[in-house]
Amino acid sequence: MSFGPSEDPREPTVERYSEADVPTEYGVLRLIVYREKANGAEHVAIVKGDLRGKPGVHVRVHSECLTGEVLHSLKCDCREQLDRALRRIAEEDTGIVCYLRQEGRGIGLGNKIRAYALQQEGYDTVDANRALGFEDDLRSYHVAAFMLRDLGVESVKVMTNNPAKLEALRADGVQVSSRVEHFAGSHTHNRGYLETKRLRMGHLYELDPNFVVLAASDAE
Protein backbone atom coordinates (compact mmCIF):
# COMPACT_ATOMS: atom_id res chain seq x y z
CA MET A 1 0.00 0.00 0.00
CA SER A 2 1.32 3.45 -0.84
CA PHE A 3 0.33 7.01 -0.14
CA GLY A 4 0.81 9.94 -2.48
CA PRO A 5 1.59 13.52 -1.47
CA SER A 6 -0.94 15.18 0.80
CA GLU A 7 -1.79 18.84 1.15
CA ASP A 8 1.37 19.16 3.25
CA PRO A 9 4.26 19.44 0.73
CA ARG A 10 6.75 18.22 3.34
CA GLU A 11 5.03 14.85 3.70
CA PRO A 12 7.09 12.06 2.15
CA THR A 13 5.66 9.44 -0.18
CA VAL A 14 5.76 6.15 1.68
CA GLU A 15 4.94 2.59 0.69
CA ARG A 16 4.19 -0.46 2.76
CA TYR A 17 7.01 -2.67 1.52
CA SER A 18 7.16 -5.97 3.44
CA GLU A 19 5.93 -7.71 6.57
CA ALA A 20 6.29 -10.90 8.61
CA ASP A 21 5.69 -12.30 12.08
CA VAL A 22 8.84 -12.60 14.22
CA PRO A 23 9.16 -14.49 17.54
CA THR A 24 10.87 -12.30 20.16
CA GLU A 25 11.37 -12.25 23.92
CA TYR A 26 8.27 -10.01 23.98
CA GLY A 27 6.19 -12.60 22.13
CA VAL A 28 5.36 -12.85 18.44
CA LEU A 29 5.43 -9.39 16.88
CA ARG A 30 4.47 -8.38 13.36
CA LEU A 31 7.16 -6.31 11.64
CA ILE A 32 5.88 -4.09 8.84
CA VAL A 33 8.53 -2.24 6.85
CA TYR A 34 7.68 1.11 5.27
CA ARG A 35 9.91 2.65 2.63
CA GLU A 36 10.24 6.30 1.66
CA LYS A 37 10.16 6.39 -2.13
CA ALA A 38 12.21 9.56 -2.42
CA ASN A 39 15.32 8.28 -0.64
CA GLY A 40 14.83 4.57 0.04
CA ALA A 41 14.90 5.04 3.83
CA GLU A 42 13.22 2.14 5.61
CA HIS A 43 11.30 2.32 8.87
CA VAL A 44 9.40 -0.39 10.73
CA ALA A 45 6.13 -0.66 12.60
CA ILE A 46 6.44 -3.25 15.37
CA VAL A 47 2.86 -4.39 15.91
CA LYS A 48 1.15 -6.46 18.58
CA GLY A 49 -2.46 -7.53 18.08
CA ASP A 50 -5.29 -6.46 15.79
CA LEU A 51 -5.44 -2.66 15.88
CA ARG A 52 -7.75 -1.63 13.05
CA GLY A 53 -10.50 0.68 14.26
CA LYS A 54 -9.35 0.59 17.87
CA PRO A 55 -9.18 3.74 20.03
CA GLY A 56 -6.54 4.46 22.66
CA VAL A 57 -3.86 2.16 21.27
CA HIS A 58 -0.52 2.36 23.11
CA VAL A 59 2.10 3.72 20.70
CA ARG A 60 5.77 4.50 21.05
CA VAL A 61 7.28 6.63 18.27
CA HIS A 62 10.95 5.77 18.67
CA SER A 63 13.98 7.05 16.77
CA GLU A 64 16.90 4.74 16.06
CA CYS A 65 19.91 4.84 18.39
CA LEU A 66 22.68 2.51 17.29
CA THR A 67 25.01 3.50 20.13
CA GLY A 68 22.42 2.81 22.82
CA GLU A 69 20.50 -0.11 21.33
CA VAL A 70 23.35 -2.06 19.72
CA LEU A 71 26.43 -1.03 21.71
CA HIS A 72 24.55 -0.49 25.00
CA SER A 73 26.04 2.96 25.42
CA LEU A 74 25.31 4.47 28.82
CA LYS A 75 25.18 8.05 27.53
CA CYS A 76 21.41 7.92 26.85
CA ASP A 77 18.24 6.05 27.83
CA CYS A 78 17.14 5.03 24.32
CA ARG A 79 17.58 1.27 24.73
CA GLU A 80 15.73 1.28 28.04
CA GLN A 81 12.88 3.31 26.54
CA LEU A 82 12.57 0.92 23.59
CA ASP A 83 12.58 -2.09 25.89
CA ARG A 84 9.97 -0.50 28.14
CA ALA A 85 7.70 0.20 25.16
CA LEU A 86 7.98 -3.35 23.81
CA ARG A 87 7.24 -4.79 27.23
CA ARG A 88 4.18 -2.58 27.60
CA ILE A 89 2.63 -3.59 24.27
CA ALA A 90 3.34 -7.24 25.16
CA GLU A 91 1.54 -6.81 28.48
CA GLU A 92 -1.36 -4.94 26.89
CA ASP A 93 -1.48 -7.53 24.06
CA THR A 94 -1.97 -4.66 21.61
CA GLY A 95 0.17 -1.73 20.58
CA ILE A 96 2.71 -0.37 18.15
CA VAL A 97 6.30 0.81 18.23
CA CYS A 98 6.97 3.04 15.22
CA TYR A 99 10.72 2.61 14.81
CA LEU A 100 12.08 5.49 12.72
CA ARG A 101 15.54 5.50 11.16
CA GLN A 102 16.58 9.01 12.17
CA GLU A 103 19.71 8.67 14.27
CA GLY A 104 20.97 11.42 16.54
CA ARG A 105 17.77 13.51 16.54
CA GLY A 106 17.92 13.47 12.76
CA ILE A 107 21.56 14.49 12.16
CA GLY A 108 22.80 10.98 11.33
CA LEU A 109 25.27 8.63 12.97
CA GLY A 110 28.47 10.34 11.81
CA ASN A 111 27.37 13.75 13.03
CA LYS A 112 26.08 12.22 16.26
CA ILE A 113 29.58 10.90 16.98
CA ARG A 114 30.99 14.34 16.13
CA ALA A 115 28.57 15.75 18.69
CA TYR A 116 29.77 13.16 21.21
CA ALA A 117 33.31 14.45 20.71
CA LEU A 118 32.13 17.97 21.54
CA GLN A 119 30.32 16.65 24.61
CA GLN A 120 33.64 15.28 25.83
CA GLU A 121 34.84 18.89 25.75
CA GLY A 122 31.94 20.03 27.94
CA TYR A 123 29.11 20.85 25.51
CA ASP A 124 25.65 19.56 26.32
CA THR A 125 23.64 17.77 23.61
CA VAL A 126 21.84 20.91 22.46
CA ASP A 127 24.94 23.11 22.21
CA ALA A 128 26.90 20.32 20.51
CA ASN A 129 24.30 20.15 17.74
CA ARG A 130 24.31 23.92 17.37
CA ALA A 131 28.12 24.03 17.22
CA LEU A 132 27.93 21.63 14.27
CA GLY A 133 25.41 23.88 12.51
CA PHE A 134 22.28 21.85 13.24
CA GLU A 135 19.00 22.70 14.93
CA ASP A 136 18.27 21.20 18.34
CA ASP A 137 16.06 18.46 16.87
CA LEU A 138 15.68 17.67 13.15
CA ARG A 139 13.39 14.66 13.50
CA SER A 140 10.16 14.29 11.54
CA TYR A 141 7.15 12.14 12.42
CA HIS A 142 5.37 12.09 9.06
CA VAL A 143 6.25 8.44 8.46
CA ALA A 144 4.83 7.46 11.86
CA ALA A 145 1.61 9.23 10.94
CA PHE A 146 1.51 7.21 7.69
CA MET A 147 2.02 4.00 9.64
CA LEU A 148 -0.82 4.73 12.03
CA ARG A 149 -3.22 5.65 9.22
CA ASP A 150 -2.26 2.55 7.24
CA LEU A 151 -2.83 0.34 10.28
CA GLY A 152 -6.27 1.85 10.80
CA VAL A 153 -5.73 3.02 14.36
CA GLU A 154 -8.47 5.37 15.54
CA SER A 155 -6.55 7.11 18.32
CA VAL A 156 -3.38 6.61 20.33
CA LYS A 157 -1.92 6.86 23.79
CA VAL A 158 1.65 7.96 23.16
CA MET A 159 4.42 6.64 25.40
CA THR A 160 6.71 9.65 25.66
CA ASN A 161 8.12 12.33 27.94
CA ASN A 162 8.44 14.79 25.04
CA PRO A 163 5.49 17.18 24.56
CA ALA A 164 6.92 18.41 21.24
CA LYS A 165 6.46 14.91 19.85
CA LEU A 166 2.75 15.02 20.74
CA GLU A 167 2.38 18.38 18.99
CA ALA A 168 4.15 17.09 15.87
CA LEU A 169 1.99 13.97 15.68
CA ARG A 170 -1.20 16.00 16.09
CA ALA A 171 -0.01 18.39 13.38
CA ASP A 172 0.35 15.35 11.09
CA GLY A 173 -3.24 14.34 11.75
CA VAL A 174 -2.78 11.70 14.46
CA GLN A 175 -5.56 11.56 17.03
CA VAL A 176 -3.61 11.62 20.31
CA SER A 177 -5.94 10.80 23.19
CA SER A 178 -3.32 10.98 25.96
CA ARG A 179 0.33 10.86 26.94
CA VAL A 180 1.70 7.91 28.90
CA GLU A 181 4.69 8.64 31.15
CA HIS A 182 7.77 6.86 29.80
CA PHE A 183 10.71 7.62 32.08
CA ALA A 184 13.32 4.84 32.13
CA GLY A 185 15.43 6.04 35.07
CA SER A 186 18.78 7.78 35.40
CA HIS A 187 22.33 6.97 36.44
CA THR A 188 25.63 8.79 36.59
CA HIS A 189 26.44 8.38 32.88
CA ASN A 190 23.15 9.71 31.43
CA ARG A 191 22.21 12.22 34.12
CA GLY A 192 23.51 15.26 32.22
CA TYR A 193 21.78 14.11 29.02
CA LEU A 194 18.47 13.76 30.87
CA GLU A 195 18.89 17.13 32.60
CA THR A 196 19.44 18.81 29.23
CA LYS A 197 16.31 17.23 27.78
CA ARG A 198 14.29 18.33 30.81
CA LEU A 199 15.62 21.87 31.17
CA ARG A 200 16.27 22.84 27.55
CA MET A 201 13.85 20.68 25.55
CA GLY A 202 10.88 20.55 27.93
CA HIS A 203 10.76 16.82 28.64
CA LEU A 204 8.34 15.90 31.40
CA TYR A 205 9.97 14.12 34.32
CA GLU A 206 11.67 14.97 37.59
CA LEU A 207 15.18 14.00 38.60
CA ASP A 208 16.49 13.52 42.12
CA PRO A 209 18.03 16.91 43.06
CA ASN A 210 20.48 15.20 45.44
CA PHE A 211 21.93 12.95 42.75
CA VAL A 212 25.69 13.46 42.30
CA VAL A 213 27.12 13.19 38.78
CA LEU A 214 30.64 11.81 38.57
CA ALA A 215 33.23 13.64 36.52
CA ALA A 216 33.94 12.04 33.15
CA SER A 217 37.33 10.82 34.34
CA ASP A 218 35.74 9.14 37.37
CA ALA A 219 33.00 7.49 35.34
CA GLU A 220 35.32 5.46 33.10
C-alpha positions as CSV (number, residue, x, y, z in Angstrom):
1,M,0.0,0.0,0.0
2,S,1.3,3.4,-0.8
3,F,0.3,7.0,-0.1
4,G,0.8,9.9,-2.5
5,P,1.6,13.5,-1.5
6,S,-0.9,15.2,0.8
7,E,-1.8,18.8,1.2
8,D,1.4,19.2,3.2
9,P,4.3,19.4,0.7
10,R,6.7,18.2,3.3
11,E,5.0,14.9,3.7
12,P,7.1,12.1,2.2
13,T,5.7,9.4,-0.2
14,V,5.8,6.2,1.7
15,E,4.9,2.6,0.7
16,R,4.2,-0.5,2.8
17,Y,7.0,-2.7,1.5
18,S,7.2,-6.0,3.4
19,E,5.9,-7.7,6.6
20,A,6.3,-10.9,8.6
21,D,5.7,-12.3,12.1
22,V,8.8,-12.6,14.2
23,P,9.2,-14.5,17.5
24,T,10.9,-12.3,20.2
25,E,11.4,-12.2,23.9
26,Y,8.3,-10.0,24.0
27,G,6.2,-12.6,22.1
28,V,5.4,-12.9,18.4
29,L,5.4,-9.4,16.9
30,R,4.5,-8.4,13.4
31,L,7.2,-6.3,11.6
32,I,5.9,-4.1,8.8
33,V,8.5,-2.2,6.9
34,Y,7.7,1.1,5.3
35,R,9.9,2.6,2.6
36,E,10.2,6.3,1.7
37,K,10.2,6.4,-2.1
38,A,12.2,9.6,-2.4
39,N,15.3,8.3,-0.6
40,G,14.8,4.6,0.0
41,A,14.9,5.0,3.8
42,E,13.2,2.1,5.6
43,H,11.3,2.3,8.9
44,V,9.4,-0.4,10.7
45,A,6.1,-0.7,12.6
46,I,6.4,-3.3,15.4
47,V,2.9,-4.4,15.9
48,K,1.2,-6.5,18.6
49,G,-2.5,-7.5,18.1
50,D,-5.3,-6.5,15.8
51,L,-5.4,-2.7,15.9
52,R,-7.8,-1.6,13.0
53,G,-10.5,0.7,14.3
54,K,-9.4,0.6,17.9
55,P,-9.2,3.7,20.0
56,G,-6.5,4.5,22.7
57,V,-3.9,2.2,21.3
58,H,-0.5,2.4,23.1
59,V,2.1,3.7,20.7
60,R,5.8,4.5,21.1
61,V,7.3,6.6,18.3
62,H,11.0,5.8,18.7
63,S,14.0,7.1,16.8
64,E,16.9,4.7,16.1
65,C,19.9,4.8,18.4
66,L,22.7,2.5,17.3
67,T,25.0,3.5,20.1
68,G,22.4,2.8,22.8
69,E,20.5,-0.1,21.3
70,V,23.4,-2.1,19.7
71,L,26.4,-1.0,21.7
72,H,24.6,-0.5,25.0
73,S,26.0,3.0,25.4
74,L,25.3,4.5,28.8
75,K,25.2,8.0,27.5
76,C,21.4,7.9,26.9
77,D,18.2,6.1,27.8
78,C,17.1,5.0,24.3
79,R,17.6,1.3,24.7
80,E,15.7,1.3,28.0
81,Q,12.9,3.3,26.5
82,L,12.6,0.9,23.6
83,D,12.6,-2.1,25.9
84,R,10.0,-0.5,28.1
85,A,7.7,0.2,25.2
86,L,8.0,-3.3,23.8
87,R,7.2,-4.8,27.2
88,R,4.2,-2.6,27.6
89,I,2.6,-3.6,24.3
90,A,3.3,-7.2,25.2
91,E,1.5,-6.8,28.5
92,E,-1.4,-4.9,26.9
93,D,-1.5,-7.5,24.1
94,T,-2.0,-4.7,21.6
95,G,0.2,-1.7,20.6
96,I,2.7,-0.4,18.1
97,V,6.3,0.8,18.2
98,C,7.0,3.0,15.2
99,Y,10.7,2.6,14.8
100,L,12.1,5.5,12.7
101,R,15.5,5.5,11.2
102,Q,16.6,9.0,12.2
103,E,19.7,8.7,14.3
104,G,21.0,11.4,16.5
105,R,17.8,13.5,16.5
106,G,17.9,13.5,12.8
107,I,21.6,14.5,12.2
108,G,22.8,11.0,11.3
109,L,25.3,8.6,13.0
110,G,28.5,10.3,11.8
111,N,27.4,13.7,13.0
112,K,26.1,12.2,16.3
113,I,29.6,10.9,17.0
114,R,31.0,14.3,16.1
115,A,28.6,15.8,18.7
116,Y,29.8,13.2,21.2
117,A,33.3,14.5,20.7
118,L,32.1,18.0,21.5
119,Q,30.3,16.6,24.6
120,Q,33.6,15.3,25.8
121,E,34.8,18.9,25.8
122,G,31.9,20.0,27.9
123,Y,29.1,20.9,25.5
124,D,25.6,19.6,26.3
125,T,23.6,17.8,23.6
126,V,21.8,20.9,22.5
127,D,24.9,23.1,22.2
128,A,26.9,20.3,20.5
129,N,24.3,20.1,17.7
130,R,24.3,23.9,17.4
131,A,28.1,24.0,17.2
132,L,27.9,21.6,14.3
133,G,25.4,23.9,12.5
134,F,22.3,21.9,13.2
135,E,19.0,22.7,14.9
136,D,18.3,21.2,18.3
137,D,16.1,18.5,16.9
138,L,15.7,17.7,13.2
139,R,13.4,14.7,13.5
140,S,10.2,14.3,11.5
141,Y,7.1,12.1,12.4
142,H,5.4,12.1,9.1
143,V,6.2,8.4,8.5
144,A,4.8,7.5,11.9
145,A,1.6,9.2,10.9
146,F,1.5,7.2,7.7
147,M,2.0,4.0,9.6
148,L,-0.8,4.7,12.0
149,R,-3.2,5.6,9.2
150,D,-2.3,2.6,7.2
151,L,-2.8,0.3,10.3
152,G,-6.3,1.9,10.8
153,V,-5.7,3.0,14.4
154,E,-8.5,5.4,15.5
155,S,-6.6,7.1,18.3
156,V,-3.4,6.6,20.3
157,K,-1.9,6.9,23.8
158,V,1.6,8.0,23.2
159,M,4.4,6.6,25.4
160,T,6.7,9.6,25.7
161,N,8.1,12.3,27.9
162,N,8.4,14.8,25.0
163,P,5.5,17.2,24.6
164,A,6.9,18.4,21.2
165,K,6.5,14.9,19.8
166,L,2.8,15.0,20.7
167,E,2.4,18.4,19.0
168,A,4.2,17.1,15.9
169,L,2.0,14.0,15.7
170,R,-1.2,16.0,16.1
171,A,0.0,18.4,13.4
172,D,0.4,15.4,11.1
173,G,-3.2,14.3,11.8
174,V,-2.8,11.7,14.5
175,Q,-5.6,11.6,17.0
176,V,-3.6,11.6,20.3
177,S,-5.9,10.8,23.2
178,S,-3.3,11.0,26.0
179,R,0.3,10.9,26.9
180,V,1.7,7.9,28.9
181,E,4.7,8.6,31.1
182,H,7.8,6.9,29.8
183,F,10.7,7.6,32.1
184,A,13.3,4.8,32.1
185,G,15.4,6.0,35.1
186,S,18.8,7.8,35.4
187,H,22.3,7.0,36.4
188,T,25.6,8.8,36.6
189,H,26.4,8.4,32.9
190,N,23.2,9.7,31.4
191,R,22.2,12.2,34.1
192,G,23.5,15.3,32.2
193,Y,21.8,14.1,29.0
194,L,18.5,13.8,30.9
195,E,18.9,17.1,32.6
196,T,19.4,18.8,29.2
197,K,16.3,17.2,27.8
198,R,14.3,18.3,30.8
199,L,15.6,21.9,31.2
200,R,16.3,22.8,27.5
201,M,13.9,20.7,25.6
202,G,10.9,20.5,27.9
203,H,10.8,16.8,28.6
204,L,8.3,15.9,31.4
205,Y,10.0,14.1,34.3
206,E,11.7,15.0,37.6
207,L,15.2,14.0,38.6
208,D,16.5,13.5,42.1
209,P,18.0,16.9,43.1
210,N,20.5,15.2,45.4
211,F,21.9,12.9,42.7
212,V,25.7,13.5,42.3
213,V,27.1,13.2,38.8
214,L,30.6,11.8,38.6
215,A,33.2,13.6,36.5
216,A,33.9,12.0,33.2
217,S,37.3,10.8,34.3
218,D,35.7,9.1,37.4
219,A,33.0,7.5,35.3
220,E,35.3,5.5,33.1
